Amino acid sequence: MSYRRSKRIFDIVFSFLLLIILSPILLLISFLVLITDGHEVFVKEPLRLGMKGKEFKMYKFRTMIPNAHSEIENNPMYAKTKEKWIKHDGKLKISEDQRITWIGKILRKTDIDELPQLLNVIRGEMSVVGPRPMYKGEVKRYLAKNSLGRKYIKRTLRVRPGMTGIWQVSGRNEIKFKDRVVLESKYAAHINFKDDLKIFFKTPLVVLTRKGVYE
């Protein structure tokens, strides 16, 4: 059986079982997010780039105000915040970001907001292990300064993005986007079970220790 086929079977079985086990917690979190301000449970934007560059909605518990991405991109009241956001490759510390809700602060401290991506895995838009999903805005900013980086983006988009990956277990937010692109393109060029298993088993420790998190 081929690597890709075997990986897809693992993705489906693992994600389905984990969704069943975690369903009570996921339902509780959904309720808490909903009653916080009466808006949607999942983040609506930005759309992410999947395999072959196809855009998809990445399921993730909403930890911010509605339309938070559009707000920081276009609302003048977030001008200073946007400067910091761009400077740090689209990342802000929780204490710096006034868009984050009270429940969002808890979810971000534990990475629980990422769990709904199990739905993306079942749908075939993501894998358990793969490159971190990118979105058009950050790719556009990257290419504006690194025109030769197009080959890295193209190579990375040959595979499904993942819930966890080489970026998360190699330093996470300590790695600048331009370096992350190179790192993940190398992973995409040499995908294999051995590396996937290493990443998979390293992930729980990285989550628990919060290594590389920009908080």
N, C-alpha and C positions, 0 to 999 in steps of 0.2 A: 504493500500500500504506500502511495506517495506521501511525502512529508506534508504537503498542503492538505490533502484529504484527511490524513490522520489528525492534523492540527484542528481542522474544522470539526471533526467528530468530538475531539476533546473539548473544544470551545462550547459546543452545544450542550454536552452532558454536564460539564462543570458548571456552566452558567445556570442551567435549568435547576440543578440540585441546590445551588447556593441561593437562588431566588426563593425556592420553597422553604429552605431553612430560615432565611432572613425575612420572610414575608411579614411576620408580625411587627418587626422593627421598622421595616420600610413603610408599612401602613401608618404606624404611629408618627413617624417623621413627616410623612405626607400631610397628615392632619395638622401637625404643629406648624408646618410651613404655610399651609392654607389659612389657618386662623390668625397668623401673624399680621397679615394685612388684607386678607381676602382675595389675593391674586393667585396666579397659576403656581402649581407645585414645582414644575420643571423650568429650567432656563430655556428661553426661546431663541436666544442669539448669543454669539454668532454661529452660523452654520459652519460645520467643520469639513475639511477636505479628506475624503476617504480614498480608497484604492482607485487608481487611475484619475484622481482629481475630482471625483464625483462628490458633490456636496451632500451632507446629511445633517439631521438634527441630532446632536449628541445629548442623550438623556443624563441630566445632572440635577440634583436637588437645587432649587433656587436659594442662594444664600444672600442675595442682594435685593435691592429695590427692583420693581419691574423695569424692563428695558435698560438695565444698568450699563450694558455695553454701548448702546446708542447714546445714553446720557453722557458718559465720559468722553465719547468721541465728538459729540455735537453741542452739548449744553455749556455755555460760557461760565456757569457757576462752578464747573469742575475744571476750569482752565489750569489752575496750579496743580491740581491732582493729576491731570492728564500729563503734565510735564514730567512728574515723578514716574508715572505709569510707563511712559515711553522710554524714559531713561533706564528703567529697570526691566526692559523687555516685556512689558505688559503685566508686570507684577507690582503689587503694593502690600505693605504690611497691614495687618488687620487694623492696627491703631491709626493708620494713615487714611484708610478708606471709609468714608462716611456713608457709602452706599450699602454696606453690610448690615444685615438685620441681626437681632439678638440670637435667633436660632441659627443664623448663618455662621456666627462666630463659633458656636459649639461644633457645628458640622465641619467647618474648615479645620478646626483643631484636631479632628479625628479622621479626616478624609472620608467620612461617611457620605458626604455629598456626591462622591464619585460612584457609589454602588449601583445607581440606576443604569449605568452603562452596560450592565449585564444584559439589559434588553437589546442594546445595540449589537452585542455579541451574538445573541440568538437570531437577530434579524439579518446577520451577515455583514453588517456595516463596520464592525470592529472585531478584534480578536482579544483574547485574554492578554497575550503578550504581543507587543508590536510598537512602532513609533508613536510618540505622543501626537494626538490629532492636532493638526494645524488649522488655521483659518486664513482667509484671503488677506485680511488687513495686515497681519504680522508678516506674511510672506511678501506682500507688496513693500512693506517698510524694509525688510531684509534685502530684497533684490535691488532696491533703490541705492543701497550702499555696497552691495555685493553682487554685481551683475554676473560674475562667473559662477555664482552659487546656484544658478538654475539647474545645473546638472545634478546637484545634491538633492534639490527638491524633487526633481523628476524621478530620481532613483528611489527616494523614500516613498513616493506615492505608488510604487509598484506593488506594495504589500498593504494589507489591512492595518490600520492604526490599532493601538492596543490600550487596554485599561492600565497596564503597567508595561515598562519597557526599559531599554538600556539607559535612557535619560534619567528615569526615576531612581535607579539603583546605582548610578554613577556620580551623584551629586545634586541632582534635581535642579533647584533654582540657583544653585551656585554656578551652574553652567550657563553661559550666555547663549542666546538664541543662535548666533552665527556658529558657535561651536557645537551646539546641540544638533544642528542640521547636518554637519559633517559626521558626527557620532552616529546618528540614526541612519544616515545613508549607507554607512559601512555595515550596520546591522542588516539593512535591507538587501545589501549586495551579497551577504553571506549567511542568510537565514538557515538555521539548523536546530534540531531538537536539543542538542547539548547546551547551546547558548540560551534557548528558551527556558529550559529547566533551571539553569543557574539564575536567570532573572526572576522566574516564578518563585523560587524558594528564598531568594534574597528580599523579596518585596515585603513580607510581613515585618521583618526586623526594621526595615527602612521606615515603614509606616509607624511602628511603635516608638522608635527612637527620634522620629521627626527629622532625620538627617537631611540636610539640604533644603529644608522648608523655609521660605521667606516670610516669617511671622513678626 
